[in-house]
Structure formats: C-alpha cells, structure tokens
Amino acid sequence: MPGLDEFEAGLSSLGLRTERRGDLVVVQVDVPLGPAAGTLVDVGTDPPSDFPRVPPHWVHLADRFELPGGGRNPSELGPGWSKWSRQHPRWRGERGAASQWLAHIRSLLAEATVA
C-alpha cells in the first residue's frame, strides 16, 4: 500500500478526514498555535509513490495564508489555493510518518500569516 494510499491510511488512523483530488490529498488540520489557532485548516499535499520513505513536498493552502520565506506558487487545486515548496527538516520515513508530516504542517501553520 505505497504512496497515496499509505499516506491517507496513516492520516485516517490519526482520526483525520481526507479527500483525494487527483494525485493530491486534502486534509483538515487543527491548528494549535499561531494566527490560525483554534481553527480547522484545509491543507493539500502530494504524497510521493515512495511514501513513507520520502515525505510529501508541496504544501497547498488557501490564498489567505502566507508561509514565511515566500515562494508562493499557483496550486493544482485551482483558484483560491496556493502552494509552497517546503522540505521536512527531520524526516525519518518510518512508522508514524503521517504523524511526522502532521507535526510539520502544524509547525508551518503556527508561523503563517493570515490575511
């Protein structure tokens, strides 16, 4: 069950609801810190076929968000979405990889600005 399926299964095991949109997965993430604290944020990403060995790379967010360091790009999710290239700083690619990704996303959202 590599790649997309394994990524979705990992998030589901954490109690998160996912939606597949082509080769992307959109998941609602609760944000504990930062400007969006206390809200649910839709986050899209692109799990590679060799997940969990390799982490998802792109972070897709609603246009109202801006991640530190710039690098906004148009998203394949369409109007109202943008994406950023963000490496996972300490990826281990083992069991629990979905929770590693989730922690990374929460960290990015804690630093994001919201318009």
Buried (B, 14 or more C-beta within 10 A) or exposed (E): EEBBEBBBEBBEEEEBEBEEEEEBBBBBBBBEEBBBEEEEBBBBBBBBEEBBEBBBBBBBBBEEBBBEEEEEEEBBBEEEBBBBEBEBEEBEBEEBBBEBBBEBBBBBBBEBEBE
